[in-house]
Amino acid sequence: MELEDQWWTGQLAADIYQALRYKELKLPPYKAQSPQLSLRRYFADLVAIVSNHFRLCPAARHLAVYLLDLFMDRYNVTVQQLHVVSLSCLLLASKFEEREDRVPKLETLNNLGCMSSMNLVLTKQGLLHMELLLLETFQWNLYLPTAAHFIDYYLSIAVSEGDLHDGWPMTCLEKTKLYLTKYVDYFLEVSLQDHVFLCFTPSLVAAACVASSRLVLHLSPTWPPRLQLLAGYTWDNLIACAEKLLIAHDGDVKEAHKQKSQQPEQQGQAVYHSSGQAATVAQYLHRSGVQYPQQAPQPGLAQNHRPVPYLSHSAANLHAPAVSQHSGVQALSSSLDLKSSIPSRAYQVSMHYSCAAPCFDR
């Protein structure tokens, strides 16, 4: 998208934000009616893996998945063609969002290890044909805002010196910003993994990612007035989306704990330290100004802390489902669990959010 670098810090930030909000109101409708909807997770992972390999910006990755969603929603595409469609969406998105020298080249794409596992070879003519079909489908308009286009604007004031952590003043603002950014990136990736988030506007998803990150890190108030004023959303507006993000986070953390318990105990190496607090989703989601009880400072996170190992995308983890050419979609979808460390997310509402949030040095 033709926006100036770090537009959210410039004098026109508010005007650009309002232009994006206006544009998102005109986004094409999504009906979740694709016959291959059960395969969406696999191809979203494919886009994420290739995007991470080439270190493309989040906006390119999110736009690519959104283009894929809209295309699948309109056409009945074969599984083999969906591989080409997915990579073509990523190429179009990178051409729109990235500098020209960062756009993946055809030869480099064909040399990826995952391409051989999918038994796929891209051709210049095939890609040009698919890109043209995509552009005609979207009427040559790729100016489609996603959550990634709003997130930096919210992050610019997501943490303030006046915020409290577990009821105590923060002593290291920069470290808090670092951890919050990591969690926001995590929740952004979670929002890509299920088409249910397409029922929310992108700006609301981005706001919910920030609010969920502040909640998990025990920053209070969870949705302060400055963010409400900047984003134009109240806490009540964010509850439905934030709850789905938090349930996904809860499942990922439980899976991480399960894997850790199955490994030999390594003394002296703590992945993270929890604050020992447990709460329900309903309790937190309906108390945007929650003030956590004061308690003694606890040890901080390890330097290499990540919220969960969910973001570890690599081409080595992607294997095309091994099915015969004439087998049905159902047989293919049964072998789509690309990363066994990630639980299947049905996003069923659970009233128990028992995952204790990590703590960091004050």
Long-range contacts (C-beta under 8 A, 24 or more apart in sequence): 1-59, 1-96, 1-97, 1-143, 1-145, 1-149, 6-152, 8-152, 8-153, 8-156, 9-156, 13-153, 13-156, 17-150, 17-153, 20-145, 20-149, 20-150, 20-203, 21-203, 21-232, 23-143, 23-144, 23-145, 24-145, 24-201, 24-202, 24-203, 25-201, 27-144, 27-145, 27-202, 28-70, 28-138, 28-144, 30-69, 30-70, 30-73, 30-195, 30-198, 30-199, 31-73, 32-73, 32-195, 32-198, 33-73, 34-72, 34-73, 34-76, 35-76, 35-329, 36-72, 36-76, 36-77, 36-79, 36-82, 36-329, 37-72, 37-195, 38-329, 38-330, 38-333, 38-336, 39-79, 39-82, 39-329, 39-332, 39-333, 39-336, 40-68, 40-69, 40-72, 40-195, 41-193, 41-194, 41-336, 41-338, 42-321, 42-336, 42-338, 43-68, 43-82, 43-83, 43-85, 43-86, 44-68, 44-192, 44-193, 45-313, 45-318, 45-338, 45-339, 46-83, 46-86, 46-87, 46-114, 46-318, 47-86, 47-87, 47-89, 47-90, 48-189, 48-192, 48-313, 49-114, 49-313, 49-314, 49-315, 49-317, 49-318, 50-87, 50-90, 50-104, 50-109, 50-112, 50-114, 50-315, 51-90, 51-94, 52-313, 52-314, 53-112, 53-315, 54-94, 54-102, 54-104, 54-108, 55-102, 56-90, 56-93, 56-94, 56-97, 56-98, 56-102, 56-104, 57-97, 57-98, 57-148, 58-148, 58-151, 58-185, 58-188, 59-93, 59-97, 59-146, 59-148, 59-149, 60-90, 60-93, 60-94, 60-96, 60-97, 60-98, 61-90, 61-93, 61-148, 61-192, 62-146, 62-147, 62-148, 62-149, 62-188, 62-192, 63-93, 63-96, 63-97, 63-142, 63-144, 63-146, 63-148, 64-89, 64-90, 64-92, 64-93, 64-94, 65-89, 65-192, 66-144, 66-146, 66-198, 67-92, 67-93, 67-134, 67-138, 67-142, 67-144, 69-195, 69-198, 70-137, 70-138, 71-134, 71-137, 74-137, 79-329, 79-332, 80-120, 83-118, 83-120, 83-320, 84-120, 84-122, 84-126, 84-127, 84-130, 85-130, 85-134, 87-122, 87-127, 88-127, 88-130, 88-131, 88-134, 89-134, 91-127, 91-131, 92-131, 92-134, 92-135, 92-142, 93-142, 96-142, 112-315, 113-315, 113-316, 114-315, 114-318, 114-319, 114-320, 117-318, 117-319, 117-320, 118-318, 118-320, 119-320, 120-320, 145-202, 145-203, 146-202, 147-188, 147-191, 147-197, 147-202, 147-203, 147-205, 147-206, 147-209, 148-188, 148-206, 149-202, 149-206, 150-202, 150-203, 150-206, 150-207, 151-184, 151-188, 151-206, 151-209, 151-210, 153-230, 154-206, 154-207, 154-210, 154-227, 154-230, 154-231, 155-180, 155-181, 155-184, 155-210, 157-226, 157-227, 157-230, 158-184, 158-210, 158-213, 158-214, 158-227, 159-219, 160-224, 160-226, 163-214, 163-219, 163-220, 163-221, 163-224, 164-219, 164-220, 164-291, 164-292, 165-217, 165-218, 165-219, 165-220, 165-292, 165-359, 165-360, 165-362, 166-218, 166-275, 166-277, 166-292, 166-293, 166-294, 166-295, 166-359, 167-220, 167-291, 167-292, 167-293, 167-294, 167-295, 168-294, 168-295, 168-297, 168-362, 169-362, 170-362, 171-361, 171-362, 172-360, 172-361, 172-362, 175-360, 175-361, 176-217, 176-219, 176-360, 179-217, 179-301, 179-305, 179-358, 179-360, 180-210, 180-213, 180-214, 180-217, 180-219, 182-305, 182-306, 182-307, 183-212, 183-213, 183-216, 183-217, 183-307, 184-209, 184-210, 184-213, 185-311, 186-213, 186-249, 186-306, 186-307, 186-308, 186-310, 186-311, 187-212, 187-213, 187-245, 187-249, 189-310, 189-311, 190-245, 190-248, 190-249, 190-252, 190-310, 191-245, 193-248, 193-345, 194-244, 194-248, 194-345, 194-347, 196-244, 196-347, 197-241, 197-244, 200-240, 200-241, 203-231, 203-232, 203-233, 204-233, 204-237, 204-238, 204-241, 205-241, 207-231, 207-233, 207-237, 207-238, 208-238, 208-241, 208-242, 208-245, 209-245, 211-235, 211-238, 211-242, 211-288, 212-242, 212-245, 212-246, 212-249, 215-242, 215-246, 215-284, 215-357, 216-246, 216-249, 216-307, 216-357, 216-358, 217-357, 217-358, 217-360, 218-275, 218-277, 218-292, 218-357, 218-359, 220-289, 220-290, 220-291, 220-292, 221-288, 221-289, 221-290, 221-291, 222-284, 222-287, 222-288, 222-289, 222-290, 223-288, 235-288, 239-285, 239-286, 242-285, 243-281, 243-285, 243-349, 244-347, 246-281, 246-284, 246-285, 246-353, 247-281, 247-345, 247-347, 247-348, 247-349, 247-350, 247-353, 248-345, 248-347, 249-307, 249-308, 249-355, 250-350, 250-353, 250-354, 250-355, 251-343, 251-345, 252-307, 252-308, 252-310, 252-342, 252-343, 253-307, 253-308, 253-355, 254-343, 254-355, 255-308, 255-341, 255-342, 255-343, 256-308, 256-309, 256-341, 259-309, 259-341, 269-302, 270-299, 270-302, 271-302, 271-305, 272-301, 272-302, 272-305, 272-358, 272-359, 273-298, 273-299, 273-300, 273-301, 273-358, 273-359, 274-356, 274-357, 274-358, 274-359, 275-356, 275-357, 275-358, 275-359, 276-356, 277-356, 277-357, 278-354, 278-355, 278-356, 279-353, 280-351, 280-352, 280-353, 281-349, 281-350, 281-351, 281-352, 281-353, 282-351, 283-353, 284-353, 297-361, 297-362, 298-359, 299-359, 299-361, 300-359, 300-360, 300-361, 301-358, 301-359, 301-360, 301-361, 305-358, 307-358, 309-341, 310-341, 310-342, 312-339, 312-341
